[in-house]
Amino acid sequence: MDNSSVSLEVKDPKKNNTLKYIIIFIIVLCIGVIAGIFLAHQYLENKDSKTDNSNISDDANVTDITDDTAYVDLINKAYNIVKDNPVFYNSNGIDIKTLDNGTKLLLVYEYVLNKNLFTKDNLLVIGNGLCDYNFVEDPMPDGQSISSNICSVMKINAADLLTASKTLFNDETINVNSNFSPTSSSSCIVNNGVYICGNIISNATTGDLEPHFEIQKATLANDGTIEIYDKGYLVDKRSGVDNPNDQYENYYLHSSDSTNYYYELKSADNLVFKHTFATKDNVNYYYVKTSVVKN
């Protein structure tokens, strides 16, 4: 037998082991890299999933009920609290928790007037154009010089104001034993549980700020809270107010606390108000606050 050929068939065991270790290392390294990529992908996917679920959860807490016919009555019931009442349209916002008693009385008074929960009466003039409680005699129509000899007043039961406060704000802490002034030219005097409201200035301003607002959006939260967004304008129908001398008859305001009167041409420029209502039984709603939303 040829010895040279035999020597070629003999393998070095050390070289075989080294090659084996290299192959095993490469395999383990590949598995590690693949596992690392997989775990990193899973981590990022779970992170994104948690973020998305968080957003979905937040959105799920509030339902848009603007066009849902099942909630029409509920929306109208809540909205009727602020509807057609300029007092709620204040560009500084309103929060029942921070209002003083006089402002609460004013809001309740406006609500009672809108609901016609009052009676009209006349007081006799006692002299010099004055009636009891320092109310003034009714002004006469233009061209009429004969004295009216009466002072027109409204009478409101204090108990009705308290009931209205409970309905409006779920608030029974309001003090209905203190006088207040609905306007700079009128006053409400409480006497034996009845508020008597009349003018204290003879040339009192007449007319109102006429609201023209429409609901833009309504939402319902899981806790029953309703938020109603509305947008519009107030038309100044008051007498004795200096408006621009131009061709327009109506002067539109963005909000009730504005001192600038102008003709509103672009509805998009109007403020958006968000009114918040809460409930304890998902049936009866009370007013919480109004805030201004930026367009």
C-alpha positions as CSV (number, residue, x, y, z in Angstrom):
1,M,0.0,0.0,0.0
2,D,1.2,3.5,-0.8
3,N,2.0,5.3,2.5
4,S,1.5,8.8,1.0
5,S,-2.1,8.1,0.1
6,V,-2.8,6.8,3.6
7,S,-1.5,10.0,5.2
8,L,-3.9,12.2,3.1
9,E,-7.0,10.4,4.5
10,V,-6.0,11.1,8.2
11,K,-7.9,14.2,9.6
12,D,-6.7,16.5,12.4
13,P,-9.2,16.3,15.3
14,K,-8.3,19.8,16.6
15,K,-9.2,21.4,13.3
16,N,-12.5,19.6,13.2
17,N,-13.4,20.9,16.7
18,T,-12.5,24.4,15.8
19,L,-14.7,24.4,12.7
20,K,-17.5,22.9,14.7
21,Y,-17.3,25.6,17.4
22,I,-17.2,28.3,14.7
23,I,-20.3,26.9,13.0
24,I,-22.1,26.6,16.4
25,F,-21.1,30.2,17.3
26,I,-22.4,31.5,13.9
27,I,-25.7,29.6,14.4
28,V,-26.1,30.9,18.0
29,L,-25.2,34.4,16.8
30,C,-27.8,34.3,14.1
31,I,-30.5,33.0,16.5
32,G,-29.6,35.8,18.9
33,V,-29.8,38.4,16.2
34,I,-33.2,37.1,14.9
35,A,-34.5,36.8,18.5
36,G,-33.3,40.4,19.2
37,I,-35.0,41.7,16.1
38,F,-38.2,39.8,16.9
39,L,-38.3,41.0,20.5
40,A,-37.5,44.6,19.5
41,H,-40.3,44.5,17.0
42,Q,-42.7,43.1,19.5
43,Y,-41.8,45.8,22.0
44,L,-42.4,48.6,19.6
45,E,-45.6,47.0,18.4
46,N,-46.9,46.6,21.9
47,K,-45.9,50.2,22.7
48,D,-47.8,51.5,19.7
49,S,-50.7,49.3,20.6
50,K,-50.8,50.7,24.1
51,T,-50.7,54.2,22.8
52,D,-53.4,53.6,20.3
53,N,-55.6,51.9,22.9
54,S,-55.1,54.8,25.2
55,N,-56.3,57.2,22.6
56,I,-59.2,54.9,21.7
57,S,-60.1,54.7,25.4
58,D,-60.1,58.5,25.8
59,D,-62.2,58.9,22.7
60,A,-64.5,56.1,23.9
61,N,-65.3,58.0,27.0
62,V,-67.1,60.7,25.0
63,T,-69.7,60.0,22.4
64,D,-70.8,62.5,19.7
65,I,-74.6,62.6,19.9
66,T,-75.0,65.7,17.7
67,D,-77.1,63.9,15.1
68,D,-78.3,61.0,17.1
69,T,-82.1,61.1,17.1
70,A,-82.2,59.0,20.3
71,Y,-80.7,62.0,22.2
72,V,-82.7,64.9,20.7
73,D,-84.9,65.3,23.8
74,L,-82.0,65.0,26.2
75,I,-80.0,67.7,24.3
76,N,-83.0,70.0,24.1
77,K,-83.8,69.6,27.8
78,A,-80.2,70.6,28.8
79,Y,-79.9,73.3,26.2
80,N,-83.1,75.0,27.3
81,I,-81.4,76.0,30.5
82,V,-79.1,78.5,28.6
83,K,-81.1,78.9,25.4
84,D,-82.3,82.5,24.7
85,N,-80.5,83.8,27.8
86,P,-77.7,86.3,27.0
87,V,-76.4,86.1,30.5
88,F,-74.8,82.7,29.7
89,Y,-72.8,84.1,26.8
90,N,-69.9,85.8,28.5
91,S,-66.6,85.7,26.8
92,N,-64.9,85.4,30.2
93,G,-66.7,82.1,30.8
94,I,-69.0,81.2,33.7
95,D,-68.4,78.6,36.4
96,I,-71.2,78.1,39.0
97,K,-68.6,77.0,41.7
98,T,-66.8,80.4,41.6
99,L,-69.8,82.7,41.2
100,D,-70.8,85.1,44.0
101,N,-74.4,85.1,45.3
102,G,-75.4,88.2,43.4
103,T,-74.4,86.7,40.1
104,K,-76.2,83.5,40.9
105,L,-79.3,85.5,41.7
106,L,-79.0,87.3,38.4
107,L,-78.8,84.0,36.5
108,V,-81.8,82.5,38.3
109,Y,-83.7,85.8,37.9
110,E,-83.2,85.6,34.1
111,Y,-84.3,82.0,34.1
112,V,-87.4,82.8,36.0
113,L,-88.2,85.6,33.6
114,N,-87.7,83.3,30.6
115,K,-90.1,80.8,32.1
116,N,-92.7,83.5,33.0
117,L,-92.5,82.5,36.7
118,F,-93.6,86.0,37.9
119,T,-96.6,88.3,38.2
120,K,-96.9,91.9,37.1
121,D,-98.2,94.6,39.4
122,N,-98.4,98.4,39.7
123,L,-97.4,100.6,42.6
124,L,-99.0,104.0,43.1
125,V,-96.7,107.1,42.9
126,I,-96.2,108.6,46.3
127,G,-94.7,111.9,45.1
128,N,-92.0,113.4,42.9
129,G,-92.3,110.6,40.4
130,L,-91.4,108.0,43.1
131,C,-93.1,104.9,44.4
132,D,-92.4,102.6,47.3
133,Y,-88.9,101.1,47.5
134,N,-87.6,104.1,45.5
135,F,-88.9,102.8,42.2
136,V,-89.6,105.4,39.7
137,E,-92.8,106.3,37.8
138,D,-93.3,104.7,34.4
139,P,-92.1,106.9,31.5
140,M,-94.8,108.2,29.2
141,P,-94.8,107.5,25.4
142,D,-93.3,110.2,23.3
143,G,-95.6,113.2,22.9
144,Q,-97.7,112.4,26.0
145,S,-97.2,114.7,28.9
146,I,-99.7,113.4,31.4
147,S,-98.2,111.6,34.3
148,S,-98.7,107.8,34.5
149,N,-99.0,107.8,38.3
150,I,-97.9,104.1,38.4
151,C,-94.7,102.2,38.8
152,S,-94.7,98.9,36.9
153,V,-93.1,96.1,38.9
154,M,-92.6,92.3,38.8
155,K,-93.2,90.1,41.8
156,I,-91.2,86.8,42.2
157,N,-91.5,84.4,45.1
158,A,-88.2,83.9,46.7
159,A,-89.1,80.2,47.0
160,D,-89.4,80.0,43.2
161,L,-85.9,81.4,42.9
162,L,-84.6,78.8,45.3
163,T,-86.4,76.0,43.3
164,A,-85.0,77.5,40.1
165,S,-81.5,77.4,41.5
166,K,-81.9,73.8,42.4
167,T,-83.1,73.0,38.9
168,L,-80.5,75.1,37.2
169,F,-77.4,74.5,39.2
170,N,-78.2,71.7,41.7
171,D,-77.5,74.4,44.2
172,E,-79.6,75.1,47.3
173,T,-77.0,77.3,49.0
174,I,-78.1,80.5,47.2
175,N,-79.2,83.3,49.5
176,V,-82.7,84.5,48.5
177,N,-82.9,87.0,51.3
178,S,-80.6,89.7,49.8
179,N,-81.4,92.4,47.3
180,F,-79.8,92.5,43.9
181,S,-79.7,94.7,40.7
182,P,-80.6,92.9,37.4
183,T,-79.4,96.0,35.5
184,S,-77.8,99.3,36.3
185,S,-81.3,100.9,36.1
186,S,-83.4,98.3,38.0
187,S,-83.5,96.7,41.3
188,C,-85.1,93.7,43.1
189,I,-86.1,94.2,46.7
190,V,-87.0,91.2,48.9
191,N,-90.0,91.8,51.2
192,N,-91.6,89.0,53.2
193,G,-90.4,86.2,50.9
194,V,-91.3,88.1,47.7
195,Y,-88.9,89.9,45.4
196,I,-90.4,93.2,44.0
197,C,-88.4,94.3,40.9
198,G,-88.7,97.6,39.2
199,N,-86.9,100.6,37.7
200,I,-84.8,102.9,39.8
201,I,-83.9,105.3,37.0
202,S,-86.6,107.1,35.1
203,N,-84.9,107.0,31.7
204,A,-84.2,103.3,32.1
205,T,-82.9,101.4,29.1
206,T,-85.5,99.2,27.4
207,G,-85.1,96.3,25.1
208,D,-82.8,93.3,25.3
209,L,-79.8,91.6,23.8
210,E,-81.5,89.2,21.5
211,P,-79.7,85.8,21.2
212,H,-79.3,84.0,17.9
213,F,-77.3,80.8,18.6
214,E,-77.3,77.4,17.1
215,I,-75.9,74.1,18.3
216,Q,-72.8,73.0,16.5
217,K,-72.0,69.9,18.4
218,A,-73.1,67.8,21.4
219,T,-71.2,65.1,23.3
220,L,-72.1,62.6,26.0
221,A,-69.5,61.3,28.4
222,N,-69.6,57.9,30.2
223,D,-70.4,59.7,33.5
224,G,-73.5,61.3,31.9
225,T,-71.9,64.7,31.4
226,I,-73.3,66.6,28.3
227,E,-71.3,69.3,26.6
228,I,-73.1,71.4,24.0
229,Y,-71.2,73.7,21.7
230,D,-73.0,76.5,20.1
231,K,-72.2,79.5,17.9
232,G,-74.0,82.7,16.9
233,Y,-74.4,86.3,17.9
234,L,-76.4,88.7,20.1
235,V,-78.4,91.5,18.5
236,D,-78.5,94.7,20.5
237,K,-82.1,95.8,20.8
238,R,-81.6,98.0,23.8
239,S,-82.6,101.7,23.7
240,G,-80.2,104.4,24.9
241,V,-77.2,102.6,23.5
242,D,-74.9,104.5,21.2
243,N,-74.6,102.5,18.0
244,P,-72.7,103.5,14.9
245,N,-74.5,105.9,12.6
246,D,-74.7,103.7,9.5
247,Q,-77.3,101.9,7.4
248,Y,-77.6,98.9,9.6
249,E,-80.6,98.4,11.9
250,N,-79.1,95.5,13.9
251,Y,-75.8,95.6,15.8
252,Y,-74.4,92.2,16.5
253,L,-72.2,91.3,19.5
254,H,-69.8,88.4,19.9
255,S,-70.7,88.1,23.6
256,S,-72.8,89.7,26.3
257,D,-69.9,91.4,28.1
258,S,-68.7,93.2,24.9
259,T,-68.7,97.0,24.9
260,N,-68.2,97.2,21.1
261,Y,-71.3,97.2,18.9
262,Y,-70.9,96.4,15.3
263,Y,-72.5,94.6,12.3
264,E,-71.3,91.1,12.2
265,L,-70.6,90.0,8.6
266,K,-68.8,86.8,9.1
267,S,-70.3,84.1,11.3
268,A,-67.0,82.3,11.3
269,D,-65.6,85.1,13.4
270,N,-68.1,84.5,16.2
271,L,-67.1,82.9,19.4
272,V,-67.9,79.2,20.1
273,F,-69.3,78.6,23.5
274,K,-69.2,75.2,25.3
275,H,-71.9,74.6,27.9
276,T,-71.4,71.8,30.4
277,F,-74.3,70.0,32.1
278,A,-74.1,67.2,34.7
279,T,-76.6,64.8,36.1
280,K,-77.1,62.5,39.1
281,D,-79.8,60.3,37.6
282,N,-79.2,60.5,33.8
283,V,-82.6,62.1,33.5
284,N,-82.4,65.5,35.1
285,Y,-79.6,67.8,34.0
286,Y,-78.2,70.9,35.7
287,Y,-75.8,73.6,34.5
288,V,-72.2,73.5,35.5
289,K,-70.2,76.0,33.4
290,T,-69.7,77.8,30.1
291,S,-66.3,78.2,28.5
292,V,-65.1,79.8,25.2
293,V,-63.6,77.5,22.6
294,K,-61.0,78.9,20.2
295,N,-61.9,78.5,16.6
